[in-house]
Amino acid sequence: MAKDIHAKPFDEGTLIKLELFKRYFREWLPVFTKSQYKRIEIYDFFAGEGTDVEGTYGSPLILLDEVKPYCKEFKNNSTCVEIHFNDFSSKKILKLDENVSQKLLECSGENNYVFCKGDNGKINCPFIIRHHNRDFQTLFATEYSKFKSAPLIPRFMLIDQYGIKHVTTEVFNQLTNLPKTDFIFFISSNHIRRFKEHPGFAAYLDSSKLDFSESRPVECHRVIFNYYKSLLNGKKYFLGQFSIKKNSGIHGVIFGSSHPFGLEKFLSAAWKIDPHTGETNYDIDEDHIRTGQLSLDLDGTGNQDKIKKLAAFENELINFLKTAQTNQSIYIFALERGVSISKTNEILSGLEKANKLLFSGDDRRKGAFYLDYNHVKKINIQSK
Ligand SMILES: C[S@@+](CC[C@H](N)C(=O)[O-])C[C@H]1O[C@@H](n2cnc3c(N)ncnc32)[C@H](O)[C@@H]1O
C-alpha cells in the first residue's frame, strides 16, 4: 500500500513536482482568461487533503491561489471557472473541504457557486468548486463522456497518482484525443522498470513496447516518456517530461498538449526549475558542471564541461540547419527535443556571434530569431 504523502512534510521531490505544476498552471491560465472563453475547467483528480502536516500547500490549494488573481477577468468576461477536486479517501476529501473553506473565508457561496473577493477586496470572483469522492477510473469514465461532448472547453487536468496504474494506454489515448485539454500526470517510473514482467502489468501498459535495455536506471523516466510518445502513432500532439529523484527512486511527470504553445510553456517552467537540462532534479547525464566539479579536460577543448544534452542538441541543430529552415520549423524542432525556446535562442545567438549562420526572408533585428508558432515574421536560417 502507498504511504500517505500528507502524513509527513512533503519531501524535496514532491516540492519540485508541485513547483512544476504551479509554474505550468500559472502560464496556462492567462492564455484562456485573455481569450475570453466563457468556460474553463480544472481537474485535480488525486487532490489529497490540501496540505501536508506542516501546512505546506498541496496541489488543490496551489491551484486556488493561482486562480484567484484572475477574478477581475472572469467577472468582466463572464467566464465560468469550474474546479473539480477528487480523492477516493473520504477522510481526505472532508479535510480538503475544510481547507478550501478556510482558504476561501472571504468568500460567500450558494449551491457551490462561490463569489470571492479579489485581491483589491472589491471584485467578486465567480467559480464553482466541486468535490468528488470517487475512484479515478470511475470518475474519469463518467466525466469523459462530458469532455467528448464539449471538447472545445479549455481544460487543465492534474493526475497526481501514486504508482503507475491510472494513466493506462486507454486513458492516455482518451486524454490525447481532447483538442483543448492540457494534462500533467505523475508516474513512478522505476516501478515500471521493476514490475514490467509481472503478470497483470499488461492491464496498465504494453510491456513489449517498454525497452530499458539501452538505458541506465537513472534514465528510466526517459524510457517511459518514449513509451507514451510511441502511443501517439504519428498523431500531431506535444509531450514533455521531467524526471524526479525521490527517496532514491526515479519518478517523473509527463505533460501533454495538442498545441505546441502548451509544450513551450511547460518547457519554460521546466527549464526554470532545472537550468542545466530542463528535465531533472538530479545529475542524469553525469554532467560534472552540474555538481560544481570540473572534469579533466583531456582533449583541451573544454567540451567535457558542456552540458551533454545541450552539446548534442547544438550539433543536431547545426545539422538540421544545413538546409535552410523557417523560424517556425526551428521552434518545433527545439520543443520536440525538450529544449526551451529561450535556451534555443541562446544557442542560436552563440552561433550567430561565431558567424556560423546565414539569414534570409523578412527583415530581422540582429540577435532575434522569432521562434514562435504564430509566424509573425518569416525568416529562414541556414548554417554556413
Ligand atoms: C500523491 S497523492 C496526491 C497529492 C496531492 N496532489 C497534493 O499535492 O497534496 C495521491 C492521492 O490520491 C488518492 N488516491 C489514491 N488512489 C486513488 C484512486 N484510485 N482514485 C482517486 N484518488 C486516489 C490518495 O488518497 C492521495 O490523497
The ligand as an SDF file (V2000), in Angstrom:
LIG
                    3D

 27 29  0  0  0  0  0  0  0  0999 V2000
    0.2350   11.6550   -4.4580 C   0  0  0  0  0  0  0  0  0  0  0  0
   -1.1790   11.9440   -3.5200 S   0  0  0  0  0  0  0  0  0  0  0  0
   -1.7820   13.4390   -4.2200 C   0  0  0  0  0  0  0  0  0  0  0  0
   -1.1980   14.6300   -3.6090 C   0  0  0  0  0  0  0  0  0  0  0  0
   -1.8660   15.9200   -3.9770 C   0  0  0  0  0  0  0  0  0  0  0  0
   -1.8430   16.1850   -5.3830 N   0  0  0  0  0  0  0  0  0  0  0  0
   -1.1560   17.0340   -3.2160 C   0  0  0  0  0  0  0  0  0  0  0  0
   -0.4780   17.8370   -3.8360 O   0  0  0  0  0  0  0  0  0  0  0  0
   -1.2930   17.0530   -1.9980 O   0  0  0  0  0  0  0  0  0  0  0  0
   -2.3310   10.8090   -4.1660 C   0  0  0  0  0  0  0  0  0  0  0  0
   -3.7320   10.9610   -3.6170 C   0  0  0  0  0  0  0  0  0  0  0  0
   -4.5790   10.1240   -4.4040 O   0  0  0  0  0  0  0  0  0  0  0  0
   -5.5290    9.4800   -3.5910 C   0  0  0  0  0  0  0  0  0  0  0  0
   -5.8520    8.2370   -4.3100 N   0  0  0  0  0  0  0  0  0  0  0  0
   -5.1760    7.0740   -4.3190 C   0  0  0  0  0  0  0  0  0  0  0  0
   -5.7740    6.2030   -5.1580 N   0  0  0  0  0  0  0  0  0  0  0  0
   -6.8170    6.8300   -5.7110 C   0  0  0  0  0  0  0  0  0  0  0  0
   -7.8000    6.4770   -6.6860 C   0  0  0  0  0  0  0  0  0  0  0  0
   -7.8190    5.2580   -7.2220 N   0  0  0  0  0  0  0  0  0  0  0  0
   -8.6960    7.3970   -7.0830 N   0  0  0  0  0  0  0  0  0  0  0  0
   -8.6930    8.6310   -6.5280 C   0  0  0  0  0  0  0  0  0  0  0  0
   -7.8140    9.0250   -5.5760 N   0  0  0  0  0  0  0  0  0  0  0  0
   -6.8790    8.1350   -5.1810 C   0  0  0  0  0  0  0  0  0  0  0  0
   -4.8240    9.2890   -2.2580 C   0  0  0  0  0  0  0  0  0  0  0  0
   -5.7770    9.2590   -1.2090 O   0  0  0  0  0  0  0  0  0  0  0  0
   -3.9130   10.5120   -2.1830 C   0  0  0  0  0  0  0  0  0  0  0  0
   -4.5130   11.5640   -1.4810 O   0  0  0  0  0  0  0  0  0  0  0  0
  1  2  1  0
  2  3  1  0
  2 10  1  0
  3  4  1  0
  4  5  1  0
  5  6  1  0
  5  7  1  0
  7  8  2  0
  7  9  1  0
 10 11  1  0
 11 12  1  0
 11 26  1  0
 12 13  1  0
 13 14  1  0
 13 24  1  0
 14 15  1  0
 14 23  1  0
 15 16  2  0
 16 17  1  0
 17 18  1  0
 17 23  2  0
 18 19  1  0
 18 20  2  0
 20 21  1  0
 21 22  2  0
 22 23  1  0
 24 25  1  0
 24 26  1  0
 26 27  1  0
M  CHG  2   2   1   9  -1
M  END
$$$$
